[in-house]
Amino acid sequence: MNFQKIGGIAGLIAAGTYLFGIGLLLGVLEPAGYDGEDMVAQAKFFSENQLIMYIWNLVIWILNAIVLVILALAIHDKLKEKTPAFSQVATSFALIWAGLVLASGMLSNITVSTASTLYATDPVQAGAFLQSLTAVESGLGGGNELAGSLWVLILSWAALRTEAFSKSMNVCGMLIGLAGLSTLVPALAPVTGAIFGLGFIVWFAWVGIHLLRS
């Protein structure tokens, strides 16, 4: 199996991590009392559901970061001969994004553990700690989507020029990239962030299938 096909599998897994995260959040965590607004209540939830939170973080952050690196390098391998400069720049942003995602996952696991421990002795302090760390996590891995947006925007533009992927796939990638860049505007972030995340599910799967077939 060549590396591009391995990249195709990584793309499908990346799409799966997003679907798993959304499904677990809506189907399990929120019905069980997960609350992203009340920090004291969230610390209590963490203390009672540490294992499921660790699994969630492992999949949506750490596993996603690992397959993101593989996918980015496989796409670079496909584009580097026809558009080496654009491919290198795009891949650099992909690796930066993967690093931020990985850091977010590692920080999230420590946050769950520490907040759970603090809640046992001081719920208010646990809530204050969680509020501070949540802001850091958001800045690293989800409050804005600059690195991921630049990756998909630049590589889609390069692929469009070289016809490495289909035109519709490239247009989809550029729209996702523009939506991600719009998250830098706080008033737009709730809507464009959702478009960015849901759009990437489609794009990851689309690129993954393309690499497997190529």
C-alpha positions as CSV (number, residue, x, y, z in Angstrom):
1,M,0.0,0.0,0.0
2,N,1.5,3.3,-1.0
3,F,1.6,6.4,1.2
4,Q,-1.3,8.2,-0.6
5,K,-3.6,5.3,0.2
6,I,-2.5,5.4,3.8
7,G,-3.3,9.1,3.7
8,G,-6.8,8.2,2.3
9,I,-7.4,6.0,5.3
10,A,-6.2,8.8,7.5
11,G,-8.7,11.2,5.9
12,L,-11.6,8.8,6.6
13,I,-10.5,8.4,10.2
14,A,-10.3,12.2,10.5
15,A,-13.9,12.5,9.3
16,G,-14.8,9.7,11.8
17,T,-13.3,11.6,14.7
18,Y,-15.5,14.6,14.0
19,L,-18.6,12.4,13.7
20,F,-17.7,10.6,16.9
21,G,-17.2,13.8,18.8
22,I,-20.5,15.3,17.6
23,G,-22.4,12.0,18.3
24,L,-21.0,11.6,21.8
25,L,-21.6,15.2,22.7
26,L,-25.2,15.3,21.5
27,G,-26.1,11.7,22.3
28,V,-24.4,11.1,25.6
29,L,-22.6,14.1,27.2
30,E,-25.3,16.7,26.9
31,P,-28.2,14.4,28.0
32,A,-26.0,13.3,31.0
33,G,-25.6,16.9,32.1
34,Y,-22.6,18.3,30.3
35,D,-22.8,22.1,30.6
36,G,-20.3,24.3,28.9
37,E,-21.6,27.5,30.6
38,D,-21.8,26.7,34.3
39,M,-18.1,26.0,35.2
40,V,-18.9,24.6,38.7
41,A,-21.5,22.2,37.2
42,Q,-19.0,21.2,34.5
43,A,-16.3,20.5,37.1
44,K,-18.9,18.3,38.9
45,F,-19.7,16.5,35.6
46,F,-15.9,15.9,35.0
47,S,-15.5,14.4,38.5
48,E,-18.3,11.9,37.8
49,N,-17.5,11.1,34.2
50,Q,-13.7,11.2,33.9
51,L,-13.4,8.1,31.8
52,I,-15.8,9.1,29.1
53,M,-14.2,12.6,28.9
54,Y,-10.7,11.0,28.5
55,I,-12.1,8.9,25.6
56,W,-13.7,11.9,24.0
57,N,-10.5,13.9,24.3
58,L,-8.4,11.0,23.0
59,V,-10.5,10.7,19.8
60,I,-11.4,14.3,18.9
61,W,-8.0,15.8,19.8
62,I,-5.2,13.3,19.9
63,L,-6.3,10.8,17.3
64,N,-7.4,13.6,15.0
65,A,-4.0,15.3,15.3
66,I,-2.2,12.0,14.4
67,V,-4.2,11.3,11.3
68,L,-4.1,14.9,10.3
69,V,-0.3,14.8,10.1
70,I,-0.5,11.7,7.9
71,L,-3.2,13.1,5.6
72,A,-1.4,16.4,5.2
73,L,1.9,14.7,4.2
74,A,0.0,12.4,1.8
75,I,-1.6,15.4,0.1
76,H,1.8,17.1,0.0
77,D,3.2,14.0,-1.7
78,K,0.5,14.3,-4.4
79,L,1.0,18.0,-5.0
80,K,4.7,18.6,-4.5
81,E,5.8,17.9,-8.1
82,K,3.4,20.3,-9.8
83,T,3.2,23.0,-7.2
84,P,6.0,22.6,-4.7
85,A,5.9,26.0,-3.1
86,F,2.2,26.1,-2.4
87,S,2.3,22.5,-1.2
88,Q,5.1,23.3,1.3
89,V,3.4,26.3,2.6
90,A,0.0,24.6,3.0
91,T,1.6,21.5,4.7
92,S,3.4,23.8,7.1
93,F,0.1,25.2,8.3
94,A,-1.4,21.7,8.5
95,L,1.5,20.6,10.8
96,I,1.0,23.7,12.9
97,W,-2.7,22.9,13.2
98,A,-2.0,19.3,14.1
99,G,0.4,20.6,16.9
100,L,-2.3,22.9,18.3
101,V,-4.9,20.1,18.2
102,L,-2.5,17.7,20.0
103,A,-1.7,20.4,22.6
104,S,-5.4,21.0,23.1
105,G,-6.0,17.3,23.7
106,M,-3.2,17.0,26.2
107,L,-4.3,20.1,28.0
108,S,-7.9,18.9,28.1
109,N,-7.0,15.7,29.8
110,I,-5.0,17.5,32.5
111,T,-7.9,19.9,32.9
112,V,-10.4,17.1,33.5
113,S,-8.2,15.5,36.0
114,T,-7.3,18.6,38.0
115,A,-10.8,20.0,37.9
116,S,-12.1,16.7,39.2
117,T,-9.6,16.7,42.1
118,L,-10.3,20.3,43.0
119,Y,-14.1,19.8,43.0
120,A,-13.8,17.3,45.8
121,T,-12.5,19.9,48.2
122,D,-13.5,23.3,46.7
123,P,-16.2,23.4,43.9
124,V,-15.9,27.2,43.5
125,Q,-12.1,27.0,43.0
126,A,-12.6,24.1,40.6
127,G,-15.0,26.2,38.5
128,A,-12.6,29.2,38.4
129,F,-9.8,26.9,37.4
130,L,-11.9,25.4,34.7
131,Q,-12.9,28.7,33.3
132,S,-9.3,29.8,33.0
133,L,-8.2,26.6,31.3
134,T,-11.2,26.5,29.0
135,A,-10.1,29.9,27.6
136,V,-6.6,28.5,26.9
137,E,-8.0,25.4,25.2
138,S,-10.3,27.5,23.1
139,G,-7.5,29.7,22.0
140,L,-5.4,26.7,21.0
141,G,-7.9,24.4,19.4
142,G,-11.3,25.8,18.6
143,G,-11.9,29.5,19.5
144,N,-10.5,30.4,16.1
145,E,-9.6,28.3,13.1
146,L,-6.7,30.2,11.5
147,A,-4.2,27.4,10.9
148,G,-6.7,24.8,9.6
149,S,-8.3,27.4,7.4
150,L,-5.0,28.5,5.8
151,W,-4.1,24.9,5.1
152,V,-7.3,23.9,3.3
153,L,-7.5,27.2,1.5
154,I,-4.0,27.2,0.2
155,L,-3.9,23.5,-0.8
156,S,-7.3,23.8,-2.5
157,W,-6.1,26.7,-4.5
158,A,-3.0,24.8,-5.5
159,A,-5.0,21.7,-6.4
160,L,-7.4,23.8,-8.4
161,R,-4.5,25.2,-10.5
162,T,-3.0,21.8,-11.1
163,E,-6.2,19.8,-11.3
164,A,-4.9,17.4,-8.7
165,F,-8.4,17.1,-7.2
166,S,-11.9,17.7,-8.8
167,K,-13.0,21.3,-9.2
168,S,-16.0,20.8,-6.9
169,M,-13.7,19.3,-4.1
170,N,-11.4,22.3,-4.4
171,V,-14.2,24.8,-4.3
172,C,-15.6,23.0,-1.2
173,G,-12.1,23.3,0.4
174,M,-11.8,27.0,-0.3
175,L,-15.3,27.7,1.1
176,I,-14.3,25.8,4.3
177,G,-11.2,27.8,4.5
178,L,-13.0,31.1,4.2
179,A,-15.6,30.0,6.8
180,G,-12.7,29.2,9.1
181,L,-11.0,32.5,8.6
182,S,-14.3,34.2,9.5
183,T,-14.1,32.7,13.0
184,L,-11.6,35.4,13.7
185,V,-14.6,37.8,13.8
186,P,-16.3,37.0,17.2
187,A,-19.8,37.9,15.9
188,L,-19.5,35.4,13.0
189,A,-17.7,32.6,14.9
190,P,-20.7,30.6,16.1
191,V,-22.1,30.2,12.6
192,T,-18.9,30.0,10.6
193,G,-17.3,27.7,13.1
194,A,-20.1,25.2,12.6
195,I,-19.8,25.5,8.9
196,F,-16.0,24.9,9.2
197,G,-16.4,21.8,11.4
198,L,-19.3,20.2,9.4
199,G,-17.6,21.1,6.1
200,F,-14.4,19.4,7.2
201,I,-16.3,16.1,7.8
202,V,-17.4,16.1,4.1
203,W,-14.0,17.3,2.9
204,F,-11.9,14.8,4.9
205,A,-14.1,11.9,3.7
206,W,-14.0,13.2,0.1
207,V,-10.2,13.6,0.0
208,G,-9.8,10.3,1.8
209,I,-11.9,8.4,-0.9
210,H,-10.0,10.2,-3.7
211,L,-6.6,9.2,-2.3
212,L,-7.7,5.6,-1.9
213,R,-8.9,5.5,-5.5
214,S,-5.9,7.3,-7.0
